[in-house]
Amino acid sequence: MIYFLTRYLEQAFAPPGFGVFQYVWFRSAAAAITALLMSFLIGPRIIDALQRRQIGEQEKLELATTGNHKGKAGTPTMGGLIILAALLAPTLLWANVLNPYVILIVLVTAWLGGVGFVDDYLKVVKKFQKGLIGRYKIIGQVSIGLVLGGSIVFFPEWFGTSFYKVSTLTTIPFAKNINLDFGWLYVPMVVLVITATSNAVNLTDGLDGLAIGTVSIAALALAAICYVSGNAKFANYLNIMHLRGSDELTVFCAALVGAGLGFMWFNAFPAQVFMGDTGSLALGGALGGLCILVKKELLLPILGGVFFAETLSVILQVSYFRYTKRKYGEGKRLLKMAPLHHHFEKSGWHESKIVVRFYIIAVLLAIITLATFKVR
């Protein structure tokens, strides 16, 4: 909204200095600061409201004997509402809200936030043990994946005339002048990415500050990727697809970093609030959606390596248990507990040590991701 207001004022009255509002980097910085301040402003109010309504985390019996988790039962959850408000409001305030990239990423984030909210509401308020039934959650994830993929494939004119040539393409990491064309498999691929990333972040959200910190690190790297993808000179220099208008996603990424840092203020150990599925599904979908929109889907296993490892640990744990039960009549565990962060907890690592070390890995993976552009 500010984008259009300042643009009108500049054209109508030509006030000095107003041209800076048209620069993506300036509006991105403003969005990050706005999101951070908004988190500080609304965070305590939402936490107090959740406490008054006794919307708290239920005790995890499998972790009841773990020292890090003693006393966590009853901590307010559904704190993803703080993240969503502090992310979406600054984005709508500072970004070009008519930009198709912005419209789609806001839609994906809000939709999956809504799916997560329903799950949390049923689980915490209505006391349904499993919350939203799994198949309904999958339907919510698949449906928004179909909307995103369908928009890119069937309405490429929304993104500009040159988008026709790249609508079903994706960049291959480390390869120069080679792009992978998914063709008619593009929409199923988008559905897979959205579903996988939203669930992966959901699995990672098990320790104070872990999910929000790693998401914020990935979002910072994606801010740089979105900016260079939308800038013709940088895209040409790095030999990547130039996606006109995608640099506007930098505003969203910056708001995500600001909202993430603001939420971390309340979510750092010992957490005052948990994000719940309201936050984790939305954040995972946002990361997946950003990579899809800038044609960097194959970078997700690197950039989101922490989330990938967490998901893989669950798959391997379940598969190994089923295999040994079928072969020996008794299921055995590959890890002490899955996801991976709980394995380290059971190994005696303190929660804060696990989180900080995962942060270090996430930073390293973000640097490697950005390095792939120059290596090409």
Residue pairs with C-beta under 8 A, 6 or more apart in sequence:
1 92
1 93
1 97
2 21
2 27
2 30
2 93
2 94
3 21
3 22
3 27
3 94
3 95
3 96
3 97
4 96
4 97
6 18
6 21
6 22
7 21
7 22
9 15
9 18
10 18
10 19
10 21
10 22
20 26
21 27
24 227
24 230
24 247
24 248
24 250
24 251
25 227
25 250
27 94
27 95
27 251
28 94
28 223
28 227
28 250
28 251
28 253
28 254
29 254
30 90
30 94
31 90
31 91
31 93
31 94
31 95
31 251
31 252
31 254
31 255
31 258
32 90
32 254
32 255
32 257
32 258
33 258
34 89
34 90
34 93
34 94
34 255
34 258
35 86
35 87
35 89
35 90
35 254
35 255
35 256
35 257
35 258
35 259
35 262
36 86
36 258
36 259
36 261
36 262
37 262
38 85
38 86
38 89
38 90
38 259
38 262
39 82
39 83
39 86
39 258
39 259
39 261
39 262
39 263
39 265
40 262
40 265
42 82
42 85
42 86
43 82
43 262
43 263
43 265
43 266
43 273
44 266
46 79
46 81
46 82
46 85
46 273
47 76
47 79
47 82
47 266
47 272
47 273
50 56
50 76
50 77
50 78
50 79
50 273
51 76
53 125
54 74
55 76
55 77
55 78
55 124
55 125
56 73
56 74
56 75
56 76
56 77
56 124
57 72
57 73
57 74
57 75
57 76
57 77
57 124
57 274
58 73
58 123
58 124
59 72
59 73
60 69
60 72
62 337
63 69
63 342
63 345
64 70
66 345
66 346
68 207
68 345
68 350
68 351
72 271
75 271
75 272
75 273
75 274
76 272
76 273
76 274
77 120
77 124
77 273
77 274
77 275
77 276
78 117
78 120
78 121
78 124
78 274
78 275
78 276
78 278
79 263
79 266
79 267
79 273
79 274
79 275
79 276
79 278
79 279
80 113
80 116
80 117
80 120
80 275
80 276
80 277
80 278
80 279
80 280
80 282
80 283
81 117
81 278
81 279
82 259
82 262
82 263
82 266
82 273
82 279
83 212
83 259
83 260
83 263
83 275
83 279
83 282
83 283
84 109
84 110
84 113
84 278
84 279
84 282
86 255
86 258
86 259
86 262
86 263
87 109
87 252
87 255
87 256
87 259
87 286
88 106
88 109
88 110
88 255
90 255
90 258
90 259
91 102
91 106
91 251
91 252
91 255
92 106
94 251
94 255
95 102
95 248
95 251
95 252
96 102
96 248
97 103
99 245
99 248
100 151
100 158
100 159
100 245
101 159
101 243
101 245
101 246
101 248
101 249
101 293
102 248
102 249
102 251
102 252
104 148
104 151
104 289
104 293
105 249
105 252
105 286
105 289
105 290
105 293
106 252
107 144
107 147
107 148
108 144
108 148
108 194
108 285
108 286
108 288
108 289
109 282
109 283
109 285
109 286
109 289
110 282
111 140
111 143
111 144
111 147
111 285
112 140
112 141
112 144
112 194
112 198
112 281
112 282
112 284
112 285
112 286
113 278
113 279
113 281
113 282
114 140
115 132
115 137
115 140
115 141
115 277
115 281
116 202
116 276
116 277
116 278
116 279
116 280
116 281
116 282
117 277
117 278
118 132
119 131
119 132
119 137
119 277
119 278
119 281
120 131
120 276
120 277
120 278
122 128
122 131
122 132
123 129
123 130
123 131
123 132
123 277
124 276
131 277
138 195
141 191
141 194
141 195
141 198
141 199
141 281
141 285
142 191
142 195
144 194
144 285
145 187
145 190
145 191
145 192
145 193
145 194
145 195
146 187
146 190
146 191
148 190
148 194
148 289
148 292
149 186
149 187
149 188
149 189
149 190
149 191
149 292
150 187
151 158
152 159
152 167
152 168
152 186
152 190
152 292
152 293
153 167
153 168
153 186
153 187
156 163
156 164
156 167
157 163
157 164
159 167
159 243
159 244
159 245
160 244
160 245
162 242
162 244
163 243
163 244
166 179
166 241
166 243
166 295
167 186
168 181
168 182
168 183
168 186
169 179
169 180
169 181
169 182
169 241
169 295
170 179
170 180
170 182
170 295
170 296
170 297
170 298
171 179
171 180
171 240
171 241
171 295
171 296
171 298
171 299
172 178
172 179
172 180
172 298
173 298
173 299
173 302
173 372
173 376
174 372
174 375
174 376
175 376
176 239
176 376
177 239
179 241
179 295
180 298
182 189
189 297
190 292
193 288
193 291
193 292
193 297
193 300
194 285
194 288
194 289
194 292
196 288
196 311
197 284
197 285
197 287
197 288
197 291
197 300
197 304
197 307
198 280
198 281
198 282
198 284
198 285
198 288
199 281
199 284
199 311
200 284
200 304
200 307
200 308
200 310
200 311
201 211
201 215
201 280
201 281
201 283
201 284
201 287
201 307
202 277
202 280
202 281
202 284
203 307
203 310
203 311
203 314
203 339
204 210
204 211
204 214
204 280
204 306
204 307
204 310
204 339
204 341
205 211
205 274
205 275
205 279
205 280
206 339
206 341
206 342
207 269
207 341
207 345
207 351
207 354
207 355
208 267
208 268
208 269
208 270
208 271
208 351
208 352
208 355
209 264
209 267
209 268
209 269
209 271
209 355
210 341
210 354
210 355
210 358
211 275
211 279
211 280
211 283
212 260
212 263
212 264
212 267
212 275
212 279
212 283
213 260
213 264
213 355
213 358
213 359
213 362
214 306
214 307
214 358
214 359
214 362
215 256
215 260
215 283
215 284
215 287
216 256
216 257
216 260
216 261
216 264
217 359
217 362
217 363
217 366
218 287
218 303
218 304
218 362
218 366
219 253
219 256
219 257
219 260
219 286
219 287
219 290
220 253
220 257
220 366
221 303
221 366
221 369
221 370
222 249
222 253
222 287
222 290
222 291
222 294
222 303
223 250
223 253
223 254
223 257
224 370
225 294
225 296
225 299
225 369
225 370
225 373
226 246
226 247
226 249
226 250
226 252
226 253
226 290
226 294
227 234
227 247
227 250
228 234
228 235
228 238
228 240
228 373
229 235
229 240
229 241
229 242
229 243
229 246
229 247
229 294
229 295
229 296
230 242
230 243
230 244
230 245
230 246
230 247
230 248
230 249
230 250
231 242
231 247
232 242
232 244
235 241
235 242
235 243
236 242
238 373
238 374
238 376
239 376
240 373
240 376
241 295
243 293
243 294
243 295
246 293
246 294
249 290
249 293
249 294
252 286
252 290
253 290
256 283
256 286
263 275
263 279
266 272
266 273
267 273
267 274
267 275
269 351
269 352
269 355
275 283
284 307
287 300
287 303
287 304
287 307
288 300
291 297
291 299
291 300
291 303
299 369
299 372
300 308
301 308
302 365
302 368
302 369
302 372
303 365
303 366
303 369
304 365
305 361
305 362
305 365
306 358
306 361
306 362
306 365
309 340
310 339
310 340
310 341
311 339
313 335
313 338
313 339
313 340
313 343
314 338
314 339
316 334
316 335
316 338
317 333
317 334
317 335
317 338
318 338
320 332
320 333
320 334
321 331
321 332
321 333
321 334
322 331
324 330
324 331
324 332
325 331
325 332
335 343
336 342
336 343
336 346
336 347
337 343
337 345
337 346
341 354
341 358
344 354
345 351
345 354
